[in-house]
């Protein structure tokens, strides 16, 4: 019997679906029956600290065999056997929760012991999704990011297992489980995987835009597979640290175990950049964005007075022409007085919509910082300074009785935007957030719903 210590992890979500442009090369497709990729052994053996493992995944859901099960499909699995492994699945059913899950399991007595990142939200089906698992060895905090945002149903500090604890791992697979073929077997992965990267650093600590087209190598890259070969039985590690991975069991052609090469996969619109700048003299707001598109796409600029309820102010449809990255500009000649918020909705024909991050803009404000949205729903609070700040900054949050419920000191260099975590579980009500910079204090009320 497997024993799991449940560790709740912070997870944010940038958009409900993937935000990526068309792949410049190819990727591998797995049929959910017996397809898998064999990576070099010991690929995570030396990861005794922080790490990031990420990929683009197109999950088709239940396998055509195994009773159409949605559970325990292996995106990746590193290990030796059914007592020593680390895996990522798009959906599980452990502890009455049914979301995506990452776990490290080590042999134990009388039973194996696992530490787990588990979400209530399964990976979306039939859409390209960027997924990233991170572990900060300094704080023992692990996170699962879906399309650049942390899932709010999972958060923790206390993940003490390391990938190096697995020791030598002869079974390093994409698409296959250590439990495949056993009486308690797990399904093979049913879908496509592209751009698989392992890093020895925490690459993401807040909302981010997933890398465009292809991941890049740097000194922190442990292994990176682009899957751009398009044919053959081997795929190269772009970092140069490991030998080539093998389609299926070995270099011989075996349609039963070999994933297939898929060419030129169309993916949803990729929003690369989005800015909103207030021109105080002319009282206008310049909104700029760039995006990678490969099909007719509609852009809808939306504005809000509270950061929660948005209405459209501008619509642009880009008909299909040359594919690639394009830049756009819109000038809002009638912005709202005081504080307002902008976001961009991007919809490529045949793909789900993608939303930008929310950007605040102010006219005539004398406040040193603002809170948005306010009231706050969820597990975090966004703060923005009117001007970038360099030096020591202290954040405090008080409840109505004057008791401190949050406190943090940071040293920053030209930082303007901040995010306060740790508000999950606070009772609904009005709180005071205080910021201290250069010995000067400013405070603002915030309502938590």
C-alpha positions in Angstrom: 0.0 0.0 0.0 1.4 3.4 -1.0 1.5 6.0 1.8 1.2 9.6 0.7 2.0 12.7 2.8 -0.2 15.4 1.2 1.5 18.7 0.7 -0.6 21.5 -0.7 1.1 23.7 -3.3 0.4 27.1 -4.6 -0.7 27.1 -8.2 -1.7 30.1 -10.4 -3.4 30.2 -13.8 -2.5 32.8 -16.5 -5.4 31.7 -18.8 -7.8 28.9 -19.0 -5.9 27.5 -22.1 -2.6 27.4 -23.7 -0.9 30.5 -25.0 1.5 29.4 -27.7 2.0 30.0 -31.4 2.5 27.4 -34.1 5.4 25.1 -33.5 8.3 25.7 -35.9 9.2 22.0 -36.1 7.6 18.8 -35.0 6.7 16.9 -31.8 5.9 13.4 -30.7 2.4 11.9 -30.5 1.5 9.1 -28.1 -1.5 6.8 -28.7 -2.4 5.9 -25.1 -1.8 2.2 -25.7 1.9 1.4 -25.5 3.8 4.4 -26.9 6.6 6.0 -24.8 9.9 7.7 -25.1 13.0 6.3 -23.4 15.3 9.0 -22.1 18.9 8.4 -20.9 19.2 6.8 -17.5 20.0 8.9 -14.4 18.7 12.0 -16.1 17.7 13.5 -12.7 20.3 11.7 -10.5 22.3 14.9 -9.8 19.3 17.2 -9.0 19.8 17.5 -5.3 18.3 20.9 -5.0 15.9 23.2 -6.8 14.5 22.3 -10.2 12.0 23.1 -12.9 10.5 20.5 -15.2 8.3 21.8 -18.0 6.7 20.9 -21.3 4.0 21.6 -23.8 1.3 18.9 -23.5 -1.8 18.2 -25.6 -3.7 15.6 -23.6 -6.5 13.8 -25.3 -7.9 12.2 -22.1 -8.9 8.6 -21.7 -6.9 5.9 -23.4 -8.6 3.8 -26.2 -7.9 0.8 -23.9 -8.0 0.5 -20.1 -11.7 1.4 -19.8 -11.2 4.9 -21.2 -9.5 5.9 -17.9 -8.6 9.5 -17.3 -6.5 8.7 -14.3 -2.7 8.3 -13.8 -1.6 8.9 -17.4 2.2 9.5 -17.1 3.5 12.6 -18.8 6.9 11.7 -17.4 8.2 9.0 -14.9 11.7 8.7 -13.6 12.6 5.7 -11.4 13.7 2.2 -10.9 10.5 0.3 -10.0 7.2 0.6 -8.2 8.8 1.7 -5.0 11.2 4.4 -6.2 10.0 7.0 -8.8 8.9 10.5 -9.5 6.0 11.3 -11.9 3.7 13.9 -13.3 0.1 13.0 -14.3 -2.7 15.3 -15.8 -5.3 13.7 -13.5 -5.4 11.5 -10.4 -7.9 10.4 -7.8 -5.8 10.3 -4.7 -7.3 11.5 -1.4 -10.7 12.3 -3.1 -9.0 14.9 -5.3 -9.1 14.7 -9.1 -6.5 17.2 -10.4 -3.0 17.1 -11.9 -0.4 15.7 -9.6 3.4 15.5 -9.2 4.9 13.1 -6.7 8.2 11.6 -5.5 8.0 8.2 -3.9 10.8 6.6 -2.0 11.1 3.1 -0.5 10.0 2.9 3.1 9.2 0.5 5.9 6.6 -0.8 6.3 5.3 1.0 3.2 6.6 3.4 0.6 6.5 7.2 1.4 5.5 9.9 -1.0 5.4 13.7 -1.1 2.9 15.1 -3.4 1.9 18.3 -5.3 -1.8 17.8 -6.1 -4.3 20.1 -7.7 -8.1 19.9 -7.7 -8.0 20.9 -11.4 -7.1 18.3 -14.1 -5.1 19.3 -17.1 -7.4 20.6 -19.9 -8.1 18.2 -22.7 -7.7 18.6 -26.4 -5.7 21.9 -26.2 -2.0 22.7 -25.9 -1.1 23.5 -22.4 2.2 24.6 -20.9 2.8 22.8 -17.6 5.8 23.5 -15.2 6.7 21.8 -11.9 9.1 23.7 -9.6 10.8 23.0 -6.3 12.7 25.7 -4.3 15.2 23.8 -2.2 15.8 26.8 0.0 12.2 27.1 1.3 11.1 23.5 0.4 8.2 25.1 -1.5 6.9 23.3 -4.6 4.6 24.7 -7.3 2.7 23.6 -10.3 2.1 26.2 -13.0 -0.5 25.8 -15.7 -0.1 28.1 -18.7 2.1 30.4 -16.6 -0.1 30.7 -13.6 -0.1 29.0 -10.2 -3.2 26.8 -9.5 -5.0 28.3 -6.5 -6.0 24.8 -5.2 -2.5 23.8 -4.3 0.2 25.4 -2.1 3.0 24.3 0.3 6.3 24.7 2.1 7.5 21.3 3.3 8.6 19.3 0.2 11.8 17.8 1.6 12.3 15.0 -1.0 14.8 15.7 -3.8 15.0 14.0 -7.2 18.5 12.9 -6.4 17.0 10.8 -3.6 15.8 8.4 -6.3 19.5 7.4 -6.9 20.2 5.7 -10.2 17.1 5.7 -12.4 17.3 3.3 -15.4 13.6 3.9 -16.2 13.3 7.5 -17.4 10.2 7.8 -19.6 7.8 10.1 -21.3 4.4 8.5 -21.6 5.0 5.4 -19.5 4.6 4.5 -15.8 6.6 2.3 -13.5 3.3 0.5 -12.9 2.8 -0.2 -16.7 2.1 -3.9 -17.3 1.6 -4.8 -13.6 -1.7 -5.9 -12.0 -2.1 -2.3 -10.7 -0.9 -0.7 -14.0 -1.4 2.9 -15.0 -2.4 4.0 -18.5 0.2 5.2 -21.0 -0.1 8.9 -22.0 -2.7 9.7 -24.6 -1.7 12.9 -26.5 1.2 14.9 -27.7 4.3 16.3 -25.9 6.7 19.0 -27.1 9.6 21.0 -25.7 10.5 19.0 -22.6 13.0 20.8 -20.4 14.6 19.9 -17.1 16.5 22.7 -15.2 18.4 22.9 -11.9 16.9 26.2 -10.9 13.4 27.6 -10.1 12.6 29.4 -13.3 9.2 30.7 -12.3 8.2 32.4 -9.1 5.1 34.4 -10.2 2.8 34.7 -13.2 4.8 34.4 -16.4 4.3 34.1 -20.2 5.4 30.6 -21.3 8.4 30.5 -23.6 7.5 31.1 -27.3 8.1 28.5 -30.0 11.1 26.7 -28.5 12.7 26.6 -25.0 16.3 27.8 -24.9 19.4 26.3 -23.2 21.5 28.1 -20.6 23.8 27.0 -17.8 20.9 25.9 -15.7 19.5 23.5 -18.4 20.0 19.9 -17.4 18.3 18.4 -20.5 16.1 19.8 -23.3 14.3 17.9 -26.0 12.8 19.9 -28.9 11.6 16.8 -30.9 12.3 18.6 -34.1 13.9 15.7 -36.0 10.7 14.7 -37.7 11.8 11.1 -38.4 13.9 8.3 -37.2 14.2 6.6 -33.8 16.3 9.1 -31.9 15.8 12.7 -30.6 18.7 14.8 -29.3 19.2 16.6 -26.0 19.8 20.2 -27.1 21.8 20.9 -23.9 24.4 18.4 -24.9 24.5 16.9 -21.4 22.9 13.6 -22.2 22.8 11.1 -25.1 19.8 10.9 -27.5 16.5 9.7 -26.3 15.0 6.6 -28.0 11.5 6.2 -29.4 10.0 3.2 -27.7 12.2 0.4 -26.3 15.2 0.5 -28.6 16.4 1.9 -31.9 14.6 -0.8 -33.9 11.3 0.3 -35.4 8.3 -1.0 -33.4 4.9 0.6 -34.2 3.6 -0.8 -31.0 5.9 1.1 -28.6 7.2 4.0 -30.8 5.4 7.3 -30.6 4.9 8.9 -34.0 6.2 12.2 -35.4 3.6 14.9 -35.9 4.3 17.8 -38.2 3.4 21.5 -37.9 1.0 21.4 -35.1 -1.4 24.4 -35.0 -1.5 25.9 -31.6 -3.5 28.8 -30.1 -2.5 32.5 -30.4 0.6 33.4 -28.4 0.4 36.7 -26.5 4.1 37.8 -26.2 3.8 41.3 -24.7 1.1 43.6 -23.4 1.6 47.1 -21.9 -0.7 50.0 -21.0 0.9 53.4 -20.5 -0.8 56.6 -19.2 0.0 59.9 -21.0 -0.8 62.3 -18.2 -0.4 65.4 -20.4 -2.8 64.3 -23.1 -5.0 62.2 -20.8 -4.7 59.2 -23.1 -3.7 55.5 -22.6 -1.4 53.8 -25.1 -2.0 50.0 -25.2 0.6 48.0 -27.1 0.8 44.2 -27.6 2.5 41.7 -29.8 1.4 38.2 -30.5 2.3 35.1 -32.6 -0.6 34.0 -34.7 -1.2 31.4 -37.5 -5.0 31.9 -38.1 -7.6 34.6 -38.1 -7.6 36.1 -34.6 -9.8 38.6 -32.8 -8.4 40.9 -30.1 -10.8 42.5 -27.7 -9.4 45.2 -25.3 -11.4 45.4 -22.1 -11.5 48.0 -19.3 -12.6 47.9 -15.7 -13.1 50.3 -12.8 -12.4 47.7 -10.1 -10.2 45.1 -11.7 -13.0 42.5 -11.6 -15.8 43.5 -14.0 -14.6 44.3 -17.5 -16.3 45.8 -20.6 -15.0 45.9 -24.2 -13.6 49.3 -25.4 -11.9 48.2 -28.7 -12.1 45.3 -31.1 -9.6 44.2 -33.8 -9.8 41.2 -36.1 -6.6 40.1 -37.8 -7.4 38.1 -40.9 -5.0 35.3 -41.9 -2.0 36.6 -43.8 1.6 35.8 -43.1 2.1 33.9 -39.9 4.5 34.9 -37.2 4.8 37.7 -34.6 2.9 41.0 -35.1 2.7 44.1 -33.1 -0.4 46.3 -32.4 -1.2 49.7 -30.9 -4.4 51.3 -29.7 -4.8 54.7 -28.0 -7.7 55.1 -25.6 -8.7 58.7 -26.0 -11.4 58.6 -23.3 -9.9 56.8 -20.3 -11.7 56.7 -17.0 -10.8 59.2 -14.3 -8.8 57.9 -11.4 -7.9 54.3 -11.4 -8.8 51.9 -14.2 -7.6 48.4 -15.4 -7.0 47.0 -18.8 -6.8 43.4 -20.1 -6.7 41.9 -23.6 -8.8 38.9 -24.8 -7.3 37.0 -27.8 -9.3 34.4 -29.7 -7.9 32.5 -32.6 -10.4 30.8 -34.8 -10.7 27.2 -33.7 -8.9 27.7 -30.4 -9.9 28.8 -26.9 -9.5 32.4 -25.8 -6.4 33.6 -24.1 -6.4 36.5 -21.6 -3.5 38.9 -20.8 -2.5 39.9 -17.3 -4.5 42.9 -15.8 -2.7 46.2 -16.0 -3.7 49.2 -13.8 -3.5 52.8 -15.0 -4.1 56.0 -13.0 -4.8 59.6 -13.7 -4.3 62.3 -11.0 -3.6 59.8 -8.2 -1.4 60.9 -5.4 -1.2 57.5 -3.8 2.2 55.9 -3.5 0.7 52.5 -4.2 -2.5 50.8 -5.3 -4.2 47.5 -4.6 -6.0 45.6 -7.3 -8.4 44.1 -7.7 -10.2 45.3 -4.6 -12.2 43.5 -3.2 -9.9 40.5 -3.4 -11.0 37.0 -4.3 -8.5 34.2 -4.2 -5.2 33.5 -2.6 -3.2 36.6 -3.3 -3.1 40.4 -3.4 -1.5 42.5 -6.2 0.2 45.8 -5.3 1.7 48.4 -7.6 3.8 51.4 -6.7 3.3 54.6 -8.6 7.1 54.8 -9.2 9.7 52.0 -9.3 11.6 51.7 -6.0 15.1 50.6 -5.1 16.0 49.7 -1.5 14.4 47.9 1.5 10.6 47.7 1.5 8.4 46.3 4.2 4.9 45.0 3.8 2.5 44.5 6.7 -1.2 43.6 6.8 -3.5 44.2 9.8 -6.9 42.9 10.6 -9.7 45.1 12.1 -8.4 44.4 15.6 -5.0 45.7 14.8 -3.3 42.3 14.8 -0.6 41.7 12.2 -1.6 38.8 9.8 1.2 39.2 7.3 4.7 40.7 7.3 7.5 40.6 4.8 10.8 42.5 4.2 12.5 42.6 0.8 15.4 44.4 -0.8 14.5 45.3 -4.4 16.0 47.1 -7.4 13.6 49.2 -9.5 10.6 47.1 -8.6 7.1 48.3 -9.1 4.8 45.4 -8.9 4.4 43.0 -5.9 2.3 40.1 -5.0 1.3 39.1 -1.4 0.7 35.4 -0.9 -0.4 33.7 2.3 -3.9 35.2 2.5 -5.6 31.9 2.0 -7.8 31.1 5.0 -8.1 34.7 6.3 -11.7 35.5 7.3 -13.6 37.8 5.0 -13.5 41.4 6.0 -11.5 44.7 5.7 -7.8 44.7 6.3 -5.1 47.5 6.2 -2.0 47.0 4.1 1.0 49.2 5.1 4.1 49.7 3.0 7.3 51.2 4.5 9.9 52.7 2.1 12.8 54.9 3.2 11.3 55.3 6.6 8.0 56.5 5.2 4.8 54.6 5.7 1.7 54.5 3.5 -1.4 52.4 4.1 -4.5 51.4 2.2 -7.6 49.4 3.0 -8.3 46.1 1.2 -11.5 44.0 1.4 -11.1 40.2 1.3 -14.2 38.4 0.2 
